[in-house]
Amino acid sequence: MLHDSSLLFQYVLKGTITQALLNWYGHYARKLPWRAPYGKLQDPYIVWISESMLQQTMVATVEPYFARFMTAFPTLVDLARASLDDVLRLWQGLGYYSRARNIHYTAHILLKDHEGMFPNNAQHLQELPGIGPYTAAAIASMAFGEPVVAMDANVTRVIARLFALSDRKYCAQHAQNLCPAKYPGDFNQALMDLGAQYCRAHQVVCTLCPLEMFCLAYRENQPFMYPYPKEKAEKRTRYALFFCALSGGHLLLERRPEKGLLGGLYGLPTTPWTETLQNTTPIDTPIKTVQWLLLHEITHTFTHFRLHAHILYAQVPWREKGNEERFLWVPYTQLAHYGIPTVFKKALKHDLIAKISKIQKE
Ligand code: SF4
């Protein structure tokens, strides 16, 4: 819903709205380890790593990961010189592992082609792998002071309510119109804080919001009308068999192909993840002739689909070698050194070893 006269009023007030937001941020900004003090620019490396971690992930989850990551790789050069396995290991549990692979790859590019410097504007930042419009705008505004708005779900929601916009596609233009030439990074972070704390999807605290007196949705007493909810796509289920081969205190792991979901990470060998369960033995693994027993089943939810996996177990008499770049026998005691994604960790839980010894006794 658009209110032309009210919108005109908002534009006349735009400097006042922006200033109210910045004043509020100066007093009440969340204290986060990756943030510069009010009015100051931040190191682009810090903005990049924190924003990459924060995509689809809660602040409280990111904080310990960010601390460990910055201790291991305090500079861009440290990250570029690290192995991908070390980077993935520190990312273990954060999910969306393509982000970790991209930041590692991009660190190499920045070192090789840009003398270790970040481009200083959103347009050129977006030419780097894994840096989309949001992250580019966040780095450009918070580290270089470029007046560009970083539109994420929180910012979109606040702007939609402030201007009573039902359609998300108009929000970026309205936000950009408010973005100040001075302190654009603080402006972006103020909107992020409002969206995360007071102007939430299903809960608002308008009385504490610095935009209350300007907010059209508040005036209508209809904050939840804006923006229209997105239609949720139905998640499909895929099926797979996971093969848990054990031999003399070792577990067989497979390094997944670089391209695709969980690329480059170690997990259990699996059948392809398909929409019907294919009851096949593992293809290409060094294990061919053992009898597999069903241990348990798990369901794991990814962004766009659900995976239902049957976990099969076999005790293998000796550790046959296969393609050594792909398959690896890892002692149980060293499993923690591999960046094993949550779906495989889930498969390996349920007191796996106890179940196995029980099966062996029967
Ligand atoms: S006044 Fe209420 S609805 Fe409007 S932006 Fe603030 S918290 Fe959101």
Residues whose N, C-alpha, C, O or C-beta is under 5 A from the ligand:
A	BS01	SF4	V158 R161 L162 Y198 C199 V204 V205 C206 C209 L211 E212 C215 A217 Y218 P223
